[in-house]
Amino acid sequence: MEIQFNGKTALVSGAGQGIGNAIAKRLAMCGAQVIAVDINKDNLACLKEEIPSIHTIAVDLTDWSETKQSLKDIDKIDLLVNNAGITILSPLGKIEEHDIDKVFSINFKAVVNLTQIVTQNLINRNVGGSIVNISSRASMRGVREHAVYCATKASVDSFTKVAALELGEHNIRINCVNPTVVMTEFGRRVWSDPQVVNELKAKIPLKRFPEVNEVVDAVMFLLSDNASMITGTCMPVDGGSLAGS
């Protein structure tokens, strides 16, 4: 299935590394003009050096006003990938208030803010568009020491469904991709215990974790016109782990 985004402009958050970086590169390969947003200037510089056509914007997405100010001069966005995310691991009894604020600020509040910015742009131009939110399998299953992270991703799923209801009349589609563990640099930091990793992998019918490109494939499909009748969905990329108990 060939997917092209010629003439389209795509904004990708958290594009400095990991899955977001791979998404930004694939979109550029598929003909899109890419706007890469990340807090890490060095990572953005590396991305820009690798693909000079990509426009980079360094911004702290936890700052609602700064984000709007940084993106106010962009007059055309057709596609959005809300990928930026973090986690802070903690047992239930040791969760700190500032951890809740920090994780929700990037994993959920930034999704709402960027979605508002992009959808207002689309509505003002009277054109349709497509949004993909990177959620997680953890939105649908509890994970020990991930209480706040799981809650943020469940919030993203619910937000996506409500947004699909409200944006459909404007021909704007919005969906989630929900991967299980992906061994990016971030994934290796969080899942560093081989015993825990092996136990989790054993519960996946395909007996492996997804590769980054397999998550990117799902994102590209949902962004594209090949998914023109799909909105408000949460697509697991989990090797079938949600199929069982």
ZIFENVEN-V27712 format. One record per residue. RES is the residue in three letters. SS is DSSP state (hx for helix, st for strand, lp for the rest). PHI is phi as a letter, one per 40 degrees, with the letter a starting at -180 (999 if undefined). D_LAST is the distance of its C-alpha to the last C-alpha in Angstrom with 1 decimal. Layout:
res=RES ss=SS phi=PHI d_last=D_LAST
res=RES ss=SS phi=PHI d_last=D_LAST
This chain:
res=MET ss=lp phi=999 d_last=33.0
res=GLU ss=lp phi=c d_last=35.6
res=ILE ss=lp phi=b d_last=35.1
res=GLN ss=lp phi=b d_last=38.1
res=PHE ss=lp phi=b d_last=38.8
res=ASN ss=lp phi=d d_last=42.6
res=GLY ss=lp phi=g d_last=44.3
res=LYS ss=lp phi=b d_last=41.2
res=THR ss=st phi=b d_last=40.8
res=ALA ss=st phi=b d_last=37.4
res=LEU ss=st phi=b d_last=36.6
res=VAL ss=st phi=b d_last=33.9
res=SER ss=st phi=c d_last=33.2
res=GLY ss=lp phi=g d_last=32.3
res=ALA ss=lp phi=c d_last=34.0
res=GLY ss=lp phi=c d_last=35.6
res=GLN ss=lp phi=a d_last=32.9
res=GLY ss=hx phi=g d_last=29.5
res=ILE ss=hx phi=c d_last=27.7
res=GLY ss=hx phi=c d_last=30.3
res=ASN ss=hx phi=c d_last=33.1
res=ALA ss=hx phi=c d_last=31.7
res=ILE ss=hx phi=c d_last=31.3
res=ALA ss=hx phi=d d_last=34.8
res=LYS ss=hx phi=c d_last=36.2
res=ARG ss=hx phi=c d_last=34.5
res=LEU ss=hx phi=c d_last=35.8
res=ALA ss=hx phi=c d_last=39.2
res=MET ss=hx phi=c d_last=39.0
res=CYS ss=lp phi=c d_last=38.2
res=GLY ss=lp phi=g d_last=41.3
res=ALA ss=lp phi=c d_last=40.2
res=GLN ss=st phi=c d_last=42.3
res=VAL ss=st phi=b d_last=39.9
res=ILE ss=st phi=b d_last=40.1
res=ALA ss=st phi=b d_last=38.2
res=VAL ss=st phi=b d_last=37.6
res=ASP ss=st phi=a d_last=36.9
res=ILE ss=lp phi=c d_last=38.2
res=ASN ss=lp phi=c d_last=39.1
res=LYS ss=hx phi=c d_last=42.5
res=ASP ss=hx phi=c d_last=42.7
res=ASN ss=hx phi=c d_last=39.4
res=LEU ss=hx phi=c d_last=40.7
res=ALA ss=hx phi=c d_last=44.1
res=CYS ss=hx phi=c d_last=42.4
res=LEU ss=hx phi=c d_last=40.6
res=LYS ss=hx phi=c d_last=43.9
res=GLU ss=hx phi=c d_last=45.8
res=GLU ss=hx phi=c d_last=43.4
res=ILE ss=lp phi=b d_last=43.4
res=PRO ss=lp phi=d d_last=46.5
res=SER ss=lp phi=c d_last=45.8
res=ILE ss=lp phi=c d_last=42.9
res=HIS ss=st phi=c d_last=44.0
res=THR ss=st phi=b d_last=42.7
res=ILE ss=st phi=b d_last=42.5
res=ALA ss=st phi=c d_last=41.9
res=VAL ss=lp phi=a d_last=40.7
res=ASP ss=lp phi=c d_last=38.7
res=LEU ss=lp phi=c d_last=36.1
res=THR ss=lp phi=c d_last=35.6
res=ASP ss=lp phi=c d_last=39.2
res=TRP ss=hx phi=d d_last=39.1
res=SER ss=hx phi=c d_last=42.8
res=GLU ss=hx phi=c d_last=43.2
res=THR ss=hx phi=c d_last=40.6
res=LYS ss=hx phi=c d_last=42.3
res=GLN ss=hx phi=c d_last=45.7
res=SER ss=hx phi=c d_last=44.6
res=LEU ss=hx phi=b d_last=43.4
res=LYS ss=lp phi=c d_last=46.1
res=ASP ss=lp phi=c d_last=48.3
res=ILE ss=lp phi=c d_last=45.7
res=ASP ss=lp phi=b d_last=46.8
res=LYS ss=lp phi=a d_last=44.4
res=ILE ss=lp phi=b d_last=40.6
res=ASP ss=lp phi=b d_last=38.7
res=LEU ss=st phi=b d_last=35.3
res=LEU ss=st phi=b d_last=33.3
res=VAL ss=st phi=b d_last=30.4
res=ASN ss=st phi=c d_last=29.2
res=ASN ss=lp phi=b d_last=27.9
res=ALA ss=lp phi=d d_last=29.4
res=GLY ss=lp phi=a d_last=27.1
res=ILE ss=lp phi=a d_last=26.9
res=THR ss=lp phi=a d_last=24.9
res=ILE ss=lp phi=b d_last=26.1
res=LEU ss=lp phi=c d_last=24.0
res=SER ss=st phi=a d_last=24.5
res=PRO ss=lp phi=c d_last=23.1
res=LEU ss=hx phi=d d_last=22.9
res=GLY ss=hx phi=c d_last=26.3
res=LYS ss=hx phi=b d_last=28.1
res=ILE ss=lp phi=c d_last=27.4
res=GLU ss=lp phi=b d_last=30.9
res=GLU ss=hx phi=d d_last=32.1
res=HIS ss=hx phi=c d_last=33.4
res=ASP ss=hx phi=c d_last=30.1
res=ILE ss=hx phi=c d_last=28.6
res=ASP ss=hx phi=c d_last=31.6
res=LYS ss=hx phi=c d_last=31.6
res=VAL ss=hx phi=c d_last=27.9
res=PHE ss=hx phi=c d_last=28.0
res=SER ss=hx phi=c d_last=31.5
res=ILE ss=hx phi=c d_last=30.4
res=ASN ss=hx phi=c d_last=26.8
res=PHE ss=hx phi=b d_last=27.5
res=LYS ss=hx phi=c d_last=31.2
res=ALA ss=hx phi=c d_last=32.3
res=VAL ss=hx phi=c d_last=30.0
res=VAL ss=hx phi=c d_last=31.7
res=ASN ss=hx phi=c d_last=35.1
res=LEU ss=hx phi=c d_last=35.0
res=THR ss=hx phi=c d_last=33.5
res=GLN ss=hx phi=c d_last=36.5
res=ILE ss=hx phi=d d_last=38.9
res=VAL ss=hx phi=c d_last=37.8
res=THR ss=hx phi=c d_last=37.4
res=GLN ss=hx phi=c d_last=40.8
res=ASN ss=hx phi=c d_last=42.3
res=LEU ss=hx phi=c d_last=40.8
res=ILE ss=hx phi=c d_last=41.9
res=ASN ss=hx phi=c d_last=45.4
res=ARG ss=hx phi=c d_last=45.8
res=ASN ss=lp phi=f d_last=44.5
res=VAL ss=lp phi=b d_last=42.2
res=GLY ss=lp phi=c d_last=38.5
res=GLY ss=st phi=a d_last=36.1
res=SER ss=st phi=a d_last=32.6
res=ILE ss=st phi=b d_last=30.4
res=VAL ss=st phi=b d_last=27.2
res=ASN ss=st phi=b d_last=25.4
res=ILE ss=st phi=c d_last=23.4
res=SER ss=lp phi=b d_last=20.4
res=SER ss=lp phi=a d_last=17.2
res=ARG ss=hx phi=d d_last=13.5
res=ALA ss=hx phi=c d_last=14.1
res=SER ss=hx phi=c d_last=15.2
res=MET ss=lp phi=b d_last=11.7
res=ARG ss=lp phi=b d_last=9.9
res=GLY ss=lp phi=c d_last=12.0
res=VAL ss=lp phi=b d_last=13.8
res=ARG ss=lp phi=d d_last=16.2
res=GLU ss=lp phi=g d_last=19.8
res=HIS ss=st phi=b d_last=19.0
res=ALA ss=hx phi=d d_last=19.4
res=VAL ss=hx phi=c d_last=22.3
res=TYR ss=hx phi=d d_last=21.1
res=CYS ss=hx phi=d d_last=17.8
res=ALA ss=hx phi=c d_last=20.0
res=THR ss=hx phi=c d_last=22.4
res=LYS ss=hx phi=c d_last=20.0
res=ALA ss=hx phi=c d_last=18.6
res=SER ss=hx phi=c d_last=22.3
res=VAL ss=hx phi=c d_last=23.0
res=ASP ss=hx phi=d d_last=20.5
res=SER ss=hx phi=c d_last=22.1
res=PHE ss=hx phi=d d_last=25.5
res=THR ss=hx phi=c d_last=25.0
res=LYS ss=hx phi=c d_last=24.3
res=VAL ss=hx phi=c d_last=27.3
res=ALA ss=hx phi=c d_last=29.5
res=ALA ss=hx phi=c d_last=28.7
res=LEU ss=hx phi=c d_last=30.1
res=GLU ss=hx phi=c d_last=33.2
res=LEU ss=hx phi=c d_last=33.9
res=GLY ss=hx phi=d d_last=33.5
res=GLU ss=hx phi=c d_last=37.1
res=HIS ss=hx phi=c d_last=38.3
res=ASN ss=lp phi=f d_last=36.4
res=ILE ss=st phi=b d_last=34.4
res=ARG ss=st phi=c d_last=30.8
res=ILE ss=st phi=a d_last=28.1
res=ASN ss=st phi=a d_last=24.6
res=CYS ss=st phi=b d_last=22.0
res=VAL ss=st phi=b d_last=20.6
res=ASN ss=st phi=b d_last=17.4
res=PRO ss=st phi=c d_last=17.3
res=THR ss=lp phi=c d_last=15.2
res=VAL ss=lp phi=d d_last=17.7
res=VAL ss=st phi=b d_last=21.0
res=MET ss=lp phi=c d_last=23.6
res=THR ss=lp phi=c d_last=26.5
res=GLU ss=hx phi=d d_last=28.9
res=PHE ss=hx phi=c d_last=26.9
res=GLY ss=hx phi=c d_last=23.6
res=ARG ss=hx phi=c d_last=25.4
res=ARG ss=hx phi=c d_last=26.8
res=VAL ss=hx phi=c d_last=23.6
res=TRP ss=lp phi=b d_last=21.7
res=SER ss=lp phi=c d_last=24.6
res=ASP ss=lp phi=c d_last=23.2
res=PRO ss=hx phi=d d_last=22.6
res=GLN ss=hx phi=c d_last=20.5
res=VAL ss=hx phi=c d_last=18.0
res=VAL ss=hx phi=c d_last=18.1
res=ASN ss=hx phi=c d_last=17.6
res=GLU ss=hx phi=c d_last=14.6
res=LEU ss=hx phi=c d_last=13.0
res=LYS ss=hx phi=c d_last=14.4
res=ALA ss=hx phi=c d_last=13.0
res=LYS ss=lp phi=c d_last=9.4
res=ILE ss=lp phi=c d_last=11.0
res=PRO ss=lp phi=d d_last=11.8
res=LEU ss=lp phi=c d_last=15.3
res=LYS ss=lp phi=g d_last=15.7
res=ARG ss=lp phi=a d_last=17.7
res=PHE ss=lp phi=c d_last=18.1
res=PRO ss=st phi=c d_last=19.8
res=GLU ss=lp phi=c d_last=23.6
res=VAL ss=hx phi=d d_last=25.4
res=ASN ss=hx phi=c d_last=27.1
res=GLU ss=hx phi=c d_last=23.8
res=VAL ss=hx phi=c d_last=23.1
res=VAL ss=hx phi=c d_last=26.8
res=ASP ss=hx phi=d d_last=26.6
res=ALA ss=hx phi=c d_last=24.1
res=VAL ss=hx phi=c d_last=26.3
res=MET ss=hx phi=c d_last=29.4
res=PHE ss=hx phi=c d_last=28.1
res=LEU ss=hx phi=c d_last=27.2
res=LEU ss=hx phi=c d_last=30.6
res=SER ss=lp phi=c d_last=32.5
res=ASP ss=hx phi=c d_last=34.0
res=ASN ss=hx phi=c d_last=31.7
res=ALA ss=hx phi=b d_last=29.2
res=SER ss=lp phi=c d_last=31.9
res=MET ss=lp phi=b d_last=30.0
res=ILE ss=lp phi=b d_last=26.8
res=THR ss=lp phi=a d_last=26.6
res=GLY ss=lp phi=g d_last=24.3
res=THR ss=lp phi=b d_last=21.2
res=CYS ss=st phi=b d_last=18.5
res=MET ss=st phi=b d_last=18.0
res=PRO ss=st phi=c d_last=15.2
res=VAL ss=st phi=b d_last=16.8
res=ASP ss=lp phi=b d_last=13.9
res=GLY ss=lp phi=g d_last=14.0
res=GLY ss=lp phi=g d_last=10.9
res=SER ss=hx phi=c d_last=8.5
res=LEU ss=hx phi=c d_last=7.3
res=ALA ss=hx phi=c d_last=7.0
res=GLY ss=lp phi=b d_last=3.8
res=SER ss=lp phi=c d_last=0.0
